[in-house]
Amino acid sequence: MLADFSALTMTQWIIVSLSVFICFSFSIWAILDVWKHNFGSSNEKALWMQICIFIPILGALAYLFLGKKRGSLIQ
């Protein structure tokens, strides 16, 4: 069953839209950060990229806490 979105007020629409935008931006940031870092192997980089793409918010959080420290910034 679909929710009745016509019952949402303008403030609720703004809150929902802002929340979706923040989550989407966080996931995009993680994908771009993986792209800019050099890991021990290309397989590790590909794995982080896949995690961030296919599990957007949780993958980005996992990368932030676990993967970001493993890679070095490409100069």
C-alpha positions as CSV (number, residue, x, y, z in Angstrom):
1,M,0.0,0.0,0.0
2,L,1.2,3.5,-0.8
3,A,1.2,6.2,1.7
4,D,-1.0,9.2,1.2
5,F,1.5,11.9,0.4
6,S,-1.2,14.5,-0.2
7,A,-1.6,14.8,3.6
8,L,1.9,16.2,4.1
9,T,2.3,19.8,4.8
10,M,4.9,22.1,3.1
11,T,7.1,21.9,6.2
12,Q,7.0,18.1,6.2
13,W,7.9,18.1,2.4
14,I,10.9,20.3,3.1
15,I,12.1,18.1,5.9
16,V,11.8,14.9,3.9
17,S,13.4,16.5,0.8
18,L,16.3,17.9,2.9
19,S,16.8,14.5,4.6
20,V,16.9,12.7,1.2
21,F,19.3,15.4,-0.1
22,I,21.7,15.0,2.9
23,C,21.8,11.2,2.6
24,F,22.3,11.4,-1.2
25,S,25.1,14.0,-0.8
26,F,26.8,11.9,1.9
27,S,26.8,8.8,-0.3
28,I,28.2,10.9,-3.3
29,W,30.9,12.3,-1.1
30,A,32.0,8.8,0.0
31,I,32.1,7.6,-3.6
32,L,34.2,10.6,-4.7
33,D,36.5,10.2,-1.7
34,V,37.1,6.5,-2.6
35,W,37.9,7.6,-6.1
36,K,40.5,10.1,-4.9
37,H,42.3,7.7,-2.5
38,N,44.9,5.0,-3.3
39,F,44.5,1.7,-1.5
40,G,46.8,-1.2,-1.1
41,S,45.2,-2.9,-4.1
42,S,42.8,-2.0,-6.9
43,N,40.5,-4.8,-5.6
44,E,40.1,-3.0,-2.2
45,K,39.3,0.3,-4.0
46,A,36.7,-1.5,-6.2
47,L,35.2,-3.2,-3.1
48,W,34.8,0.1,-1.3
49,M,33.3,1.7,-4.4
50,Q,30.8,-1.2,-4.7
51,I,29.8,-1.0,-1.0
52,C,29.2,2.8,-1.3
53,I,27.2,2.4,-4.4
54,F,25.0,-0.6,-3.6
55,I,24.5,0.1,0.2
56,P,24.4,3.9,0.0
57,I,24.1,5.2,3.6
58,L,25.5,2.3,5.5
59,G,28.3,1.9,3.0
60,A,29.3,5.5,3.3
61,L,29.3,5.2,7.1
62,A,31.4,2.1,6.9
63,Y,33.9,3.8,4.6
64,L,34.0,6.9,6.9
65,F,34.9,4.8,10.0
66,L,36.8,1.9,8.5
67,G,38.1,2.6,5.0
68,K,39.1,6.2,4.9
69,K,42.1,5.6,7.2
70,R,43.3,2.7,5.0
71,G,43.9,4.7,1.8
72,S,46.3,7.5,1.0
73,L,45.3,10.6,-0.9
74,I,46.4,10.5,-4.6
75,Q,48.6,13.5,-5.2
